[in-house]
Structures are given as C-alpha cells and as structure tokens.
C-alpha cells in the first residue's frame, strides 16, 4: 500500500514542494496528534424543562381539540334531530 501511495504523481509533486520540506523541519521524526471534543449540557438555561413544558401544553391542547370536536358533533346531532 505504501508503495502505491509513494508512487502516485500527486504524492511525488507534494514531496518536492516547499510545504513538505517545512512540515518535515517542523515535525522531525514521528509525530502523532489526537483531539477530543466533549459537550456536557450542565447549564443549558432550562432548555430541557422548557421543551418538556411545551410538549405537555401541546398534548393538552390536542386533547382539548378532540374534546371540542366531540362536543360539536353532539351539538349538531341534537340540533338536527
């Protein structure tokens, strides 16, 4: 695999570039790096509580709409009879 990468014209061009020489001077020998991003929502300004409340209110509104529709149907049946 390494021979295929080294044999590619693109790699050979990069290897002759000044950028490669600068990188080689900057990081002599073996070089390795790792990075980690951690996101812990400790202080979220009550976001999760607000979302929970919103979902609860939306569920109550939907239940009220169903109840209102049932009352309208019952009223229409009484009026039509």
Z-matrix of the N, CA and C atoms (Angstrom, degrees):
N
C 1 1.453
C 2 1.523 1 110.40
N 3 1.316 2 116.27 1 -41.81
C 4 1.463 3 119.74 2 -178.13
C 5 1.521 4 110.82 3 -63.83
N 6 1.326 5 116.12 4 -37.62
C 7 1.461 6 118.17 5 -179.50
C 8 1.521 7 110.95 6 -66.53
N 9 1.329 8 117.81 7 -32.87
C 10 1.462 9 120.16 8 178.30
C 11 1.530 10 110.38 9 -67.73
N 12 1.314 11 116.36 10 -41.09
C 13 1.464 12 120.02 11 -179.29
C 14 1.519 13 110.26 12 -67.43
N 15 1.313 14 116.53 13 -45.19
C 16 1.462 15 120.52 14 -178.93
C 17 1.518 16 111.44 15 -67.79
N 18 1.326 17 117.56 16 -27.28
C 19 1.455 18 120.96 17 -177.18
C 20 1.524 19 112.24 18 -81.52
N 21 1.308 20 118.67 19 -15.43
C 22 1.461 21 119.48 20 -176.80
C 23 1.528 22 110.34 21 -67.41
N 24 1.334 23 117.17 22 141.75
C 25 1.467 24 120.40 23 -179.25
C 26 1.524 25 112.58 24 -61.79
N 27 1.304 26 115.87 25 -34.25
C 28 1.473 27 119.72 26 -179.79
C 29 1.529 28 111.03 27 -63.25
N 30 1.352 29 115.67 28 -43.63
C 31 1.462 30 120.11 29 179.88
C 32 1.529 31 110.41 30 -66.65
N 33 1.326 32 116.70 31 -40.69
C 34 1.464 33 119.50 32 179.73
C 35 1.525 34 110.42 33 -63.14
N 36 1.343 35 117.38 34 -40.53
C 37 1.458 36 120.65 35 177.70
C 38 1.522 37 110.64 36 -62.79
N 39 1.334 38 116.85 37 -43.35
C 40 1.463 39 120.69 38 -178.88
C 41 1.524 40 110.16 39 -65.32
N 42 1.330 41 115.80 40 -37.85
C 43 1.447 42 120.27 41 -178.19
C 44 1.523 43 111.82 42 -65.66
N 45 1.311 44 118.19 43 -29.10
C 46 1.458 45 121.51 44 178.40
C 47 1.529 46 111.50 45 -83.27
N 48 1.314 47 118.02 46 -10.33
C 49 1.459 48 120.65 47 -173.93
C 50 1.525 49 111.79 48 -74.71
N 51 1.315 50 114.98 49 160.54
C 52 1.466 51 121.28 50 177.86
C 53 1.521 52 110.57 51 -69.09
N 54 1.323 53 115.83 52 -31.27
C 55 1.469 54 119.80 53 179.38
C 56 1.528 55 110.31 54 -60.37
N 57 1.325 56 116.93 55 -41.99
C 58 1.461 57 120.96 56 179.10
C 59 1.526 58 110.52 57 -63.29
N 60 1.328 59 116.51 58 -43.61
C 61 1.470 60 119.95 59 -179.63
C 62 1.528 61 111.09 60 -63.64
N 63 1.340 62 116.40 61 -40.65
C 64 1.470 63 118.93 62 177.78
C 65 1.523 64 110.94 63 -63.84
N 66 1.319 65 117.04 64 -42.73
C 67 1.463 66 120.68 65 179.74
C 68 1.521 67 110.66 66 -63.46
N 69 1.315 68 116.04 67 -39.11
C 70 1.469 69 119.64 68 -179.82
C 71 1.527 70 111.24 69 -66.01
N 72 1.338 71 118.24 70 -37.00
C 73 1.464 72 120.98 71 176.67
C 74 1.522 73 111.24 72 -70.19
N 75 1.320 74 116.33 73 -38.91
C 76 1.459 75 120.75 74 -176.14
C 77 1.526 76 111.91 75 -69.25
N 78 1.340 77 117.60 76 -36.51
C 79 1.460 78 122.09 77 -176.54
C 80 1.521 79 110.17 78 -124.79
N 81 1.332 80 117.49 79 76.51
C 82 1.457 81 119.00 80 -179.17
C 83 1.526 82 110.62 81 -71.23
N 84 1.298 83 115.77 82 147.55
C 85 1.460 84 120.50 83 178.04
C 86 1.517 85 111.27 84 72.78
N 87 1.301 86 115.57 85 -153.19
C 88 1.461 87 120.29 86 179.82
C 89 1.516 88 111.06 87 -78.99
N 90 1.293 89 115.72 88 142.54
C 91 1.462 90 120.49 89 179.97
C 92 1.515 91 108.01 90 -138.52
N 93 1.309 92 115.81 91 133.78
C 94 1.461 93 120.40 92 177.47
C 95 1.518 94 108.51 93 -140.99
N 96 1.313 95 115.77 94 148.33
C 97 1.464 96 120.31 95 179.12
C 98 1.520 97 109.26 96 -143.40
N 99 1.312 98 115.15 97 153.61
C 100 1.458 99 120.86 98 177.23
C 101 1.512 100 108.03 99 -146.73
N 102 1.308 101 116.17 100 150.25
C 103 1.458 102 120.53 101 178.51
C 104 1.521 103 110.15 102 -139.02
N 105 1.310 104 115.84 103 149.90
C 106 1.459 105 121.34 104 -179.46
C 107 1.517 106 108.56 105 -138.14
N 108 1.317 107 116.47 106 132.22
C 109 1.460 108 121.91 107 172.66
C 110 1.521 109 107.99 108 -112.88
N 111 1.313 110 116.50 109 127.93
C 112 1.455 111 121.56 110 179.38
C 113 1.518 112 108.01 111 -123.07
N 114 1.319 113 115.49 112 132.06
C 115 1.459 114 120.38 113 179.66
C 116 1.531 115 108.34 114 -125.70
N 117 1.326 116 116.41 115 111.44
C 118 1.457 117 121.84 116 179.21
C 119 1.525 118 107.72 117 -119.43
N 120 1.327 119 117.02 118 113.65
C 121 1.466 120 119.78 119 -177.01
C 122 1.527 121 112.54 120 -79.17
N 123 1.318 122 116.89 121 74.50
C 124 1.463 123 120.57 122 179.78
C 125 1.529 124 109.45 123 -78.64
N 126 1.311 125 116.49 124 -51.39
C 127 1.462 126 121.31 125 179.70
C 128 1.515 127 108.32 126 -111.09
N 129 1.323 128 116.15 127 94.00
C 130 1.449 129 120.07 128 -178.06
C 131 1.524 130 112.20 129 -110.45
N 132 1.302 131 118.27 130 13.83
C 133 1.456 132 121.55 131 176.16
C 134 1.517 133 113.90 132 68.53
N 135 1.313 134 118.52 133 27.65
C 136 1.458 135 121.06 134 178.91
C 137 1.518 136 113.41 135 76.12
N 138 1.321 137 117.09 136 19.75
C 139 1.458 138 121.39 137 -176.97
C 140 1.522 139 112.05 138 -59.64
N 141 1.322 140 117.15 139 -46.77
C 142 1.456 141 119.87 140 -176.59
C 143 1.528 142 111.53 141 -67.96
N 144 1.315 143 117.05 142 -37.79
C 145 1.474 144 120.14 143 177.09
C 146 1.526 145 110.02 144 -65.29
N 147 1.341 146 117.16 145 -40.81
C 148 1.462 147 120.83 146 178.58
C 149 1.526 148 110.74 147 -63.67
N 150 1.313 149 116.80 148 -41.52
C 151 1.474 150 119.68 149 178.27
C 152 1.520 151 111.34 150 -65.29
N 153 1.331 152 116.05 151 -38.43
C 154 1.463 153 119.73 152 178.29
C 155 1.527 154 110.47 153 -64.48
N 156 1.328 155 116.27 154 -44.35
C 157 1.464 156 120.45 155 179.18
C 158 1.522 157 110.96 156 -63.27
N 159 1.332 158 116.77 157 -42.39
C 160 1.464 159 120.24 158 179.41
C 161 1.522 160 110.72 159 -61.11
N 162 1.331 161 117.28 160 -44.44
C 163 1.464 162 120.79 161 179.06
C 164 1.521 163 110.86 162 -62.74
N 165 1.330 164 116.92 163 -39.00
C 166 1.466 165 120.69 164 178.42
C 167 1.527 166 111.16 165 -64.57
N 168 1.335 167 116.47 166 -44.49
C 169 1.464 168 119.74 167 179.14
C 170 1.527 169 112.05 168 -65.80
N 171 1.326 170 116.67 169 -37.81
C 172 1.472 171 119.63 170 177.62
C 173 1.528 172 110.71 171 -64.83
N 174 1.322 173 117.42 172 -38.96
C 175 1.469 174 120.93 173 178.46
C 176 1.523 175 110.63 174 -65.98
N 177 1.340 176 116.67 175 -41.70
C 178 1.470 177 119.52 176 177.60
C 179 1.526 178 111.48 177 -64.63
N 180 1.344 179 117.39 178 -39.15
C 181 1.462 180 121.17 179 178.61
C 182 1.525 181 110.60 180 -64.93
N 183 1.315 182 118.15 181 -40.30
C 184 1.457 183 121.21 182 178.49
C 185 1.522 184 110.79 183 -64.92
N 186 1.335 185 116.62 184 -41.15
C 187 1.471 186 119.87 185 177.92
C 188 1.521 187 110.65 186 -64.58
N 189 1.330 188 117.54 187 -38.79
C 190 1.468 189 121.11 188 178.22
C 191 1.536 190 110.91 189 -65.74
N 192 1.338 191 116.90 190 -38.46
C 193 1.465 192 119.89 191 177.48
C 194 1.525 193 111.46 192 -62.69
N 195 1.324 194 116.94 193 -39.84
C 196 1.465 195 120.85 194 177.45
C 197 1.527 196 109.80 195 -64.35
N 198 1.327 197 117.28 196 -43.03
C 199 1.461 198 121.99 197 179.34
C 200 1.534 199 110.28 198 -63.38
N 201 1.332 200 117.18 199 -42.76
C 202 1.466 201 120.79 200 178.74
C 203 1.525 202 111.35 201 -62.44
N 204 1.324 203 116.62 202 -41.78
C 205 1.469 204 119.73 203 179.45
C 206 1.525 205 110.49 204 -64.16
N 207 1.335 206 117.97 205 -39.92
C 208 1.467 207 120.91 206 178.02
C 209 1.524 208 110.34 207 -63.42
N 210 1.333 209 117.32 208 -40.91
C 211 1.465 210 120.46 209 178.12
C 212 1.530 211 111.38 210 -65.21
N 213 1.340 212 118.01 211 -38.24
C 214 1.470 213 120.75 212 178.20
C 215 1.521 214 111.64 213 -64.02
N 216 1.342 215 115.64 214 -42.51
C 217 1.462 216 119.68 215 178.67
C 218 1.521 217 110.09 216 -62.79
N 219 1.318 218 117.56 217 -45.01
C 220 1.479 219 120.57 218 179.46
C 221 1.520 220 109.90 219 -62.55
N 222 1.321 221 118.48 220 -41.92
C 223 1.461 222 121.29 221 178.53
C 224 1.533 223 111.50 222 -63.72
N 225 1.348 224 116.76 223 -43.69
C 226 1.468 225 120.17 224 -179.84
C 227 1.520 226 111.14 225 -63.33
N 228 1.331 227 116.82 226 -36.47
C 229 1.469 228 120.28 227 179.11
C 230 1.529 229 109.67 228 -67.50
N 231 1.339 230 117.56 229 -42.43
C 232 1.480 231 120.98 230 178.73
C 233 1.524 232 110.70 231 -63.06
N 234 1.337 233 116.11 232 -43.60
C 235 1.479 234 119.99 233 -178.05
C 236 1.524 235 110.14 234 -67.48
N 237 1.324 236 118.43 235 -38.83
C 238 1.459 237 121.60 236 -177.88
C 239 1.531 238 111.95 237 -72.20
N 240 1.292 239 119.23 238 -25.22
C 241 1.464 240 122.91 239 -177.62
C 242 1.491 241 108.40 240 -80.12
